[in-house]
Amino acid sequence: MSESWHDLKETVNLSDGELLALEDKKTDRRRQEWLACRMLLQEMTELQPVIMYDENRKPHIKDSIKQLSMSHSGEYASVYVHDNKPVGVDLQQMKPSISKGADYFLNEAEMQWTDLNDNVLLHLIWCAKEAVFKYAGDADLDLKKHIITNPFQSNQNGVIEVCIQKENINKSVKVHYDAFDDYLLAWTV
């Protein structure tokens, strides 16, 4: 994202509701990220889509059955659209401090096979869980309790198997990932 939020605002068609939402963004950075996702969606769909959010804060394209997920971090934004199946995407700029919060998103079983000194691995797990969280669209899911990653070896790119386990739900979701520069991108397939 090299454009300022002012420049992005000029290229994106926003509804009155979206203009109000833009005004609610506290920082120029948040406005830039928010607008970049909308600009990408507009270019991908060749439409003037309005993004609505459901009760779980999952984004949807108004008057469309297309499924949508968005993410932004650092200098990049990502938008994932599918014609009809749920999707999830997460983009993270890696930071050295992620290990301090590992107990927030790693359960006991994951702690057993995860090297807490492997910054890339920790970010991959976080990204995969976030992508699945967005895929599921259930605000009550807990990253530590309900979204479980199976053991894998971190690499430049690959696939992670992630399970959603909550009450009567036991679903396996494949998550592809790619590392570039100091970023990680993970998306459900």
C-alpha positions as CSV (number, residue, x, y, z in Angstrom):
1,M,0.0,0.0,0.0
2,S,1.9,3.0,-1.3
3,E,-1.1,5.2,-1.8
4,S,-2.3,7.6,1.0
5,W,-5.8,7.0,2.4
6,H,-6.8,10.3,0.7
7,D,-5.7,8.9,-2.7
8,L,-7.4,5.6,-2.1
9,K,-10.6,7.3,-1.1
10,E,-10.7,9.0,-4.5
11,T,-10.5,5.6,-6.3
12,V,-13.0,3.7,-4.3
13,N,-16.8,4.2,-4.5
14,L,-18.2,4.2,-1.0
15,S,-21.8,4.0,0.1
16,D,-23.0,6.5,2.8
17,G,-22.6,3.8,5.4
18,E,-19.1,3.1,4.3
19,L,-18.2,6.8,4.4
20,L,-19.4,6.8,8.0
21,A,-17.4,3.7,8.8
22,L,-14.3,5.4,7.3
23,E,-14.8,8.4,9.5
24,D,-14.8,6.1,12.6
25,K,-11.3,4.9,11.8
26,K,-9.0,6.4,14.4
27,T,-5.8,6.6,12.5
28,D,-4.7,7.4,8.9
29,R,-3.0,3.9,8.8
30,R,-6.4,2.2,9.6
31,R,-8.1,4.3,7.0
32,Q,-5.5,3.3,4.4
33,E,-5.8,-0.4,5.2
34,W,-9.6,-0.3,5.2
35,L,-9.7,1.5,1.8
36,A,-7.0,-0.7,0.3
37,C,-9.1,-3.8,0.8
38,R,-12.1,-2.1,-0.8
39,M,-10.0,-1.0,-3.7
40,L,-8.7,-4.5,-4.3
41,L,-12.2,-5.9,-4.1
42,Q,-13.5,-3.3,-6.5
43,E,-10.7,-4.2,-9.0
44,M,-11.2,-8.0,-8.6
45,T,-14.9,-8.0,-9.1
46,E,-15.1,-5.1,-11.6
47,L,-18.2,-4.0,-9.6
48,Q,-18.9,-1.3,-7.0
49,P,-19.4,-3.7,-4.1
50,V,-20.7,-2.7,-0.7
51,I,-19.2,-4.6,2.1
52,M,-21.6,-5.5,4.9
53,Y,-20.7,-7.3,8.2
54,D,-22.9,-10.0,9.9
55,E,-23.4,-10.4,13.6
56,N,-20.1,-12.3,13.9
57,R,-18.2,-9.4,12.1
58,K,-17.7,-11.6,9.0
59,P,-17.6,-9.4,5.8
60,H,-20.0,-10.1,3.0
61,I,-20.7,-8.4,-0.3
62,K,-24.1,-6.9,-0.3
63,D,-26.7,-8.6,-2.5
64,S,-24.2,-11.3,-3.5
65,I,-23.6,-15.0,-2.7
66,K,-19.8,-14.5,-3.2
67,Q,-17.8,-15.3,-0.1
68,L,-15.3,-12.8,1.2
69,S,-12.3,-12.5,3.5
70,M,-9.9,-9.6,3.9
71,S,-6.6,-9.0,5.8
72,H,-3.9,-6.3,6.0
73,S,-0.6,-5.9,7.7
74,G,2.3,-3.6,7.3
75,E,2.6,-2.5,3.7
76,Y,0.1,-5.1,2.2
77,A,-3.5,-5.9,2.0
78,S,-5.2,-9.1,0.8
79,V,-8.7,-9.9,-0.4
80,Y,-10.0,-13.4,-1.0
81,V,-13.2,-14.0,-2.9
82,H,-15.0,-17.2,-3.9
83,D,-18.2,-17.6,-5.9
84,N,-20.0,-19.7,-3.2
85,K,-17.8,-21.4,-0.6
86,P,-16.6,-19.9,2.7
87,V,-13.0,-18.5,2.6
88,G,-10.5,-17.1,5.1
89,V,-7.3,-15.2,4.6
90,D,-4.7,-13.8,7.0
91,L,-1.7,-11.7,6.3
92,Q,0.9,-11.0,9.0
93,Q,4.1,-9.0,9.1
94,M,6.4,-11.0,11.3
95,K,7.5,-9.5,14.6
96,P,10.0,-10.9,17.1
97,S,7.6,-10.6,20.0
98,I,5.0,-13.3,19.0
99,S,6.4,-15.9,21.4
100,K,5.3,-13.7,24.3
101,G,1.7,-14.3,23.3
102,A,2.0,-18.0,22.3
103,D,0.0,-19.2,25.3
104,Y,-2.9,-17.1,23.9
105,F,-3.3,-19.2,20.7
106,L,-1.4,-22.5,21.3
107,N,-3.1,-25.3,23.3
108,E,-1.2,-27.8,25.3
109,A,-0.9,-30.3,22.5
110,E,0.5,-27.6,20.1
111,M,3.0,-26.5,22.8
112,Q,4.4,-30.0,22.7
113,W,5.5,-29.9,19.1
114,T,6.1,-26.2,18.6
115,D,9.5,-24.7,19.0
116,L,8.7,-21.4,20.8
117,N,12.0,-20.0,19.5
118,D,10.9,-20.5,15.8
119,N,9.4,-17.1,15.0
120,V,8.3,-18.2,11.5
121,L,6.6,-21.4,12.8
122,L,4.7,-19.3,15.4
123,H,3.6,-16.8,12.8
124,L,2.5,-19.7,10.5
125,I,0.3,-21.2,13.2
126,W,-1.2,-17.8,14.1
127,C,-1.9,-17.0,10.4
128,A,-3.4,-20.4,9.8
129,K,-5.7,-20.2,12.8
130,E,-6.7,-16.6,11.9
131,A,-7.6,-17.7,8.3
132,V,-9.7,-20.6,9.7
133,F,-11.4,-18.3,12.2
134,K,-12.4,-16.0,9.3
135,Y,-13.4,-19.0,7.2
136,A,-15.7,-20.3,10.0
137,G,-17.3,-16.9,10.7
138,D,-18.1,-17.8,14.3
139,A,-17.1,-15.1,16.8
140,D,-17.4,-17.6,19.6
141,L,-14.5,-19.7,18.3
142,D,-11.4,-19.6,20.5
143,L,-8.1,-19.8,18.7
144,K,-6.6,-21.9,21.5
145,K,-9.5,-24.2,22.3
146,H,-11.4,-24.6,19.1
147,I,-8.9,-24.2,16.2
148,I,-6.2,-26.8,16.3
149,T,-3.2,-27.1,14.0
150,N,-1.8,-30.5,13.2
151,P,2.0,-30.8,13.5
152,F,3.9,-29.6,10.4
153,Q,7.3,-28.4,9.4
154,S,7.6,-24.7,8.5
155,N,8.8,-23.9,5.0
156,Q,8.7,-21.1,2.5
157,N,5.3,-22.3,1.4
158,G,3.1,-25.3,2.0
159,V,-0.2,-26.6,3.4
160,I,-1.3,-26.9,7.0
161,E,-4.2,-29.1,8.2
162,V,-6.2,-27.2,10.8
163,C,-9.2,-28.6,12.7
164,I,-12.2,-26.8,14.0
165,Q,-13.4,-28.6,17.2
166,K,-16.4,-27.1,19.0
167,E,-19.4,-28.9,20.5
168,N,-20.8,-30.9,17.6
169,I,-18.4,-29.5,15.0
170,N,-15.3,-31.4,14.0
171,K,-14.1,-30.2,10.6
172,S,-10.7,-30.3,8.9
173,V,-9.7,-27.3,6.8
174,K,-6.6,-27.1,4.6
175,V,-4.7,-23.9,4.7
176,H,-2.1,-22.9,2.1
177,Y,0.6,-20.5,3.1
178,D,3.4,-18.5,1.5
179,A,6.3,-16.5,3.1
180,F,7.7,-13.5,1.4
181,D,10.0,-10.8,2.7
182,D,9.1,-10.6,6.4
183,Y,5.4,-11.5,5.7
184,L,3.2,-14.6,5.8
185,L,0.0,-15.1,3.9
186,A,-2.3,-18.0,4.7
187,W,-5.6,-18.9,3.0
188,T,-8.2,-21.6,3.2
189,V,-8.8,-24.0,0.3
